[in-house]
Amino acid sequence: MQTTTEVQGRGTGPTKTTGSAWRSPLVIGLAALLVLQILVALGLGVGREMNRGSSESAGPLLAFDPEQVTGIRVRTPDGEPVRVAKTEDGWVIPSLADLPAAEHKVTALLTKLEGLQKGLPVATSEAALKRFKVAADAFERKLILESGDAPPATLYLGDSPGFRRLFVRAEDDGAIYEAELGLFDAPDRPDNWSDRTLLHLDKEDLQRLTFAGLTLERTDDGWRLTDLAAGEEQDQQAIEDRVRALANIGFLGVLGGEEEPALSTEATPLEIEATLTDGDTIRYRITKLADSDDYLLQVSNRPQGFTLASYEVEDLTDLRRADLLKKPGEAAEEPSTGSPAATGDEDAKPAAETTTLPADQAQETGETASPDSSDRD
């Protein structure tokens, strides 16, 4: 007679696998081997990537010689390109009638670009080009360095990851790098390449100024008003302020070939003639702009027009002769010396003199007594 155990043993139903089978030495060994293979594969991949990255990081980001650069072009996605060009006389801005460009701005940009080195890329995918705004059709600035007949060097400037830093990409490189640059290093407006001290004059080169019916002349003793009448005394500080205002005049912007802005019909233009020590003459015309507090400056030795802030010319406009003279009675005023005659106080008493106490009293009190100290007892 068959037992129940034998019948169950010959059954065809599925058998159950217990958890102890997974903990067998063979399974554990195979799992460990699999993990080891994965780690080795990852290590080899990272190593190859690091080697590739280190080889790519060698060398400059842009290949160019700063001494051979003849032009710099700056493009924005929707604006007209801005260009500065190198001439025999230095860098100029062609769109502003060859206005001299600020040499220090050009030099600073070329120095920064020359110093850019490749590092580990931030990203290399096509999608990242648009995300970081360094794609050929999506960028913040496109910077092109011209070097005569040689191929230009092109750099895309993109988003900023931090202060004075930008994501950049060279045109012939698909990798994106982070660089120590700012958009302000590559201005996208022509007049932002100009030198704001362009119109400054050395006061030692000025000999005479004529404006508002007045003439100021430089002598060995300083500047003087030429038509002082008897009893008048010039205000030397006021005169120096006017000379300084013209010699150090700055500007907000430059007008090139565009149409002249609307001028005020109510304010009278200010005409200034400056005679230099070498005999040359520079004429200035300052006119108030319509619907603005700013002014238009036209200079005889420059074809461009310049816009001025009101504070630049406040010492020159609406000037009266009396503004350069001391007020009546001001010349007679002298600084106070503390004496009755200087202060004009007739009731002021002379300061009491102090005398030393007798030696025996001085040793006891350590004080001095006034002449009338005996009257106080």
Long-range contacts (C-beta under 8 A, 24 or more apart in sequence): 53-120, 53-121, 56-118, 56-121, 56-175, 57-117, 57-118, 57-119, 57-120, 58-118, 59-117, 59-118, 60-114, 60-116, 60-117, 60-118, 61-116, 61-117, 61-118, 61-155, 61-168, 61-170, 61-173, 61-177, 61-179, 62-113, 62-114, 62-116, 62-145, 62-153, 62-155, 62-170, 63-153, 64-113, 64-114, 64-145, 64-147, 64-153, 65-147, 66-110, 66-111, 66-113, 66-114, 68-147, 68-148, 68-150, 69-110, 69-145, 69-146, 69-147, 70-146, 70-147, 70-148, 71-145, 71-146, 72-106, 72-109, 72-143, 72-144, 72-145, 72-146, 72-186, 73-143, 73-144, 73-146, 74-141, 74-142, 74-143, 74-144, 74-186, 74-187, 74-188, 75-141, 75-142, 75-144, 76-140, 76-141, 76-142, 76-188, 77-138, 77-139, 79-188, 82-187, 82-188, 82-189, 82-190, 82-193, 84-193, 93-190, 93-191, 93-193, 93-194, 95-190, 95-256, 95-257, 96-190, 96-191, 96-194, 96-254, 96-256, 96-304, 97-256, 97-257, 97-303, 97-304, 99-191, 99-194, 99-198, 99-254, 99-256, 99-302, 99-304, 100-194, 100-195, 100-198, 101-193, 101-194, 101-195, 102-193, 102-194, 102-195, 102-196, 103-195, 104-195, 105-187, 105-193, 105-195, 106-193, 108-185, 109-185, 109-186, 110-145, 112-180, 112-181, 112-185, 113-143, 113-145, 113-155, 116-168, 116-177, 116-179, 116-181, 118-173, 118-175, 118-177, 119-177, 119-178, 121-175, 121-176, 121-177, 122-167, 122-175, 122-176, 122-177, 122-178, 123-175, 123-176, 124-174, 124-175, 124-176, 128-176, 129-169, 129-174, 129-176, 132-158, 132-159, 132-167, 132-169, 132-176, 133-158, 133-159, 133-167, 134-158, 134-167, 134-168, 134-169, 134-176, 136-171, 140-166, 140-183, 141-183, 141-186, 141-188, 143-186, 157-181, 157-183, 157-186, 190-254, 190-256, 191-253, 191-254, 194-254, 196-250, 196-251, 197-250, 198-251, 199-249, 199-250, 199-251, 199-297, 199-299, 199-302, 199-306, 200-247, 200-248, 200-249, 200-250, 201-246, 201-247, 201-274, 201-276, 201-282, 202-247, 203-243, 203-244, 203-247, 204-277, 205-276, 205-277, 205-278, 206-243, 206-247, 206-274, 206-275, 206-276, 206-277, 207-275, 207-276, 207-277, 208-274, 208-275, 209-242, 209-243, 209-246, 209-272, 209-273, 209-274, 209-275, 210-272, 210-273, 210-275, 211-270, 211-271, 211-272, 211-273, 211-316, 211-319, 212-270, 212-319, 212-320, 212-321, 213-321, 214-319, 214-321, 214-324, 216-242, 216-243, 225-324, 225-325, 232-325, 233-325, 233-326, 233-331, 234-324, 234-325, 234-326, 235-323, 235-324, 235-325, 235-326, 238-323, 238-324, 239-324, 241-315, 242-315, 242-316, 242-319, 242-324, 245-312, 245-313, 245-315, 245-316, 246-272, 246-274, 246-284, 246-316, 249-297, 249-308, 249-312, 249-313, 250-308, 250-312, 251-297, 251-306, 251-307, 251-308, 251-312, 252-294, 252-306, 252-307, 252-308, 252-309, 253-306, 253-307, 254-304, 254-305, 254-306, 254-307, 255-296, 255-304, 255-305, 255-306, 255-307, 256-304, 260-296, 260-305, 261-289, 261-290, 261-296, 261-307, 262-289, 262-290, 262-291, 263-287, 263-288, 263-289, 263-290, 263-296, 264-288, 264-289, 264-290, 265-290, 270-313, 270-316, 270-317, 272-316, 286-313, 286-316, 286-317
